[in-house]
Amino acid sequence: MAERSIGVTLLGCGVVGGGVARMLVEQRDDLARRAGVRLDLRHVVVRSADAARAKADALGPWAAALPFTTDTDAAIADPAVDIVIELIGGTTLAGTLIERALKAGKAVVTANKSLLAERGADVFALARKHDTCVAFEASCGGGIPIIQALLRDLAGNRIDALLGIVNGTCNFILTKMTQNGWAYDQALKEAQRLGFAEADPVMDVSGRDPAQKLSLLASLAFGARVTERDVHVEGIDRLDAADIRFAGEMGYVIKLLAIAQREPAGQISLRVHPTLVHKSDVLADVSGSFNAISVYGSALGHALWYGRGAGRMPTASAVVADVIGIALGATPAVFRQIRILPDQTQPAAVLPFAELRSRYYLRVMAKDEPGTMAAIATTLGKHNVSISAILQHEAEDTKLVPIVITTHLAREGAVATAIREIDQLAVTDGPAMCLRIIDNPEEFAGEK
């Protein structure tokens, strides 16, 4: 029996698009043997076909015959095309083209986290209306198969928490600051030089990129509609090398974590911020541009998904996996049946950030004189913030000394109020630095 052929249109042939094209061309026969269907790349839509062909000549023999076109309408409407891959990015043109493909009954594969975080419910509803589907594994975690895990593999679990490192740029910067003792600006410049950070890195270092990813992951994990606006966001651009150093002395590593957690009253806490992770936690060892996502399920317990969170071929791997899933019929079947996508769920009940309970790291610049520590401790105690540990070095500057405090569990709002008052004390020179501490997973308690 002849192999069934699945027609594919690729919108965009940049970094990731080029990787997808390469896989579909170079591995055509191998993919057909494994999947039982032949993936036929019929159109590669680019801004300039001549420029794309000139660039393709330098890529190797595999790129010479790529079917470049600038006719987006024809590439999407082609009756022989079953799947449209959107790798343009952004929320305007990409959104228009995805809508056009779905209305034409084409299945869509996308890595566009920004679009799905902003308009995911509408996109999924449109796909359902036209009896097709959307696959988006590459939108979160690069090549890590976390979306598939949440949609299907963890279906028997009630997810209690999901947390992890989902931005390779920030993790690279923090790794350099930790291992080399670099300042933030120096680490950022190195990330830009090596291509891990954009010329304008704000989307990454501000925390918006991981917040968008968390909104998608949390929606699936908790079966409730989460938007980027629901996530409290703090970036890494305020971090000082001193805090990296003090955290290390106290047994912690600082990571930018995306955290979604089921609270006792049924609400969900959602946050992205620099976090002190104990050195015995597996997340502490995730370095460079790698990503890792911990999931806590009612039956499975703690599981970790680890791998390259960005880059041409890791992300292309996730895109092609989605294409194969659609070609096999597995993805359309799950999309039709599953009831946890944002178009079929209610808005999440989100815990107000001020009600969060956490442990805290505080660094206060204070005068090295009698009564200073008593004044700080009294202010914390007034707001029911209990001190767990204190770190203070002998002062090199006789006027000011850093006092580092860790706390027991406390309420976010109470800590914020206490810090405002500490900043106003006569013995301090604010503002104080405040970071949150995440406790070790129970599975690793006591391990070295």
C-alpha positions, 0 to 999 in steps of 0.5 A, a space after each residue: 500500500 502506498 504511503 499517505 502523503 501529508 502536505 505542509 506549509 511553513 510560514 517563516 524560515 528564520 532560525 527555527 523555521 530553517 531547522 524545521 525545513 532541514 529536518 523535513 528535507 534531510 530526514 524525509 525518508 526516516 520520518 516516513 518509515 517511523 511515522 508511516 506517512 510522508 511529510 511533503 513540504 510544499 511551500 516555505 513562505 518568506 518575505 523575499 524568495 530571491 534573498 531566501 534562495 541566496 541564503 539557502 545556497 550557503 546552508 547546503 545541498 538539502 536547502 537547494 530545492 526548498 519551495 520558497 514563495 511569497 504568496 501566503 494566501 496560495 500557500 495556505 489555501 493549497 488543497 494539498 496542504 493539511 498542516 500550516 506551521 507558523 514560525 513568524 512570531 508576534 501577535 499581529 500578522 501571525 495571528 491573522 495567518 493562523 486564523 486564515 489557516 484554521 478557517 480553511 480547515 488546516 491544522 496549525 503548529 506554532 511556537 508562538 507563546 505570545 499569541 497563545 498567552 494573549 489570545 489562546 482561548 479564541 485561537 483554540 475555539 476557532 480551531 474547534 469550530 472548523 473541526 481542526 486543531 492547534 499544536 504548540 509543544 514548541 511554545 514552552 521549553 524549547 525541545 522539552 515535551 512538557 505540553 504533551 505531558 500535561 495534555 496526556 501523560 499526566 492525565 491521571 494526576 491532580 497537579 499540585 504544583 508546577 515550577 521551573 526554569 523556562 527562560 534560557 537567556 536568564 538562566 545563562 546570565 544567572 549561571 555566569 553571575 554565580 560561577 564567574 562572580 560577574 555583575 549583571 551587565 557583564 553577564 548580559 553582554 556575554 549572553 548577547 555576544 553568544 546569541 543567547 540574548 537579543 539586542 533588546 533583552 527586555 522581554 527575557 530579563 523582565 520576566 515577561 517571556 517566562 510569564 507567558 509560558 507559565 500562563 500556558 503551562 498553568 492553564 493545562 496543569 490546573 484546567 483553568 484559564 490563566 492569562 499573563 495578567 494573572 502572573 506576578 512578574 519580577 525580572 533579574 535586572 535588579 539583581 546584584 552580584 552581592 546577592 548571588 554571593 550571599 545566597 551561595 554562602 547560605 547554601 542557595 543558588 538564585 534562579 529565575 523560576 516560574 511557579 504555579 501552585 495549588 493553594 489550600 483554599 483552592 486558589 492558584 498562586 502564579 509568579 515569576 521572580 528570582 528565587 533562592 533554590 537550595 543547592 540540594 535541589 535538582 533545579 540548582 544544577 540546571 546551568 547555562 541555557 538549559 531549561 527544567 520544569 518540575 511537576 508535582 502530581 497526586 499519583 506520580 509525585 515529583 517529576 522533572 523535565 530537563 533539556 535545551 529550552 531554546 535554539 534552532 534544532 531543539 525547538 525544531 524537534 518539538 515542531 516536527 513532533 507536533 507535525 507527526 502527531 497531527 499526521 498520525 491523527 493522535 493530536 486531532 483526537 486529543 484536541 477534540 476530546 480534551 477539556 483542559 484547553 483555555 477555550 473550554 475552562 473557566 478563569 482561574 481563581 488566582 491567589 492575590 499576590 499579597 496573600 502568598 506565604 513564602 520564606 524570604 531573603 532580605 539584604 539591608 544596608 545598615 549602619 554598623 552601630 549598637 541597636 541596628 539589628 534590634 530595630 530591624 528585628 523589632 520591625 519584622 516582629 511587629 508584622 509577624 515576620 520571624 527571622 530564621 538566620 542572619 548573616 553579617 560580615 565584618 564591615 569594610 566600610 565603617 559606615 554601612 554593612 550588609 545585613 542578610 536575613 532569611 525568614 520563616 514562612 510569612 505573608 507577602 503583604 506583611 513582608 512588603 509592609 515591614 520592608 517599607 518601614 525598615 527602609 525608613 529607619 534612621 539606621 538603614 540606607 534603603 531600599 532593601 533587597 527582597 527575594 523569595 526562597 523555595 523549599 526543597 521538594 520532600 523527595 530530596 529532604 535531607 539528601 546531600 
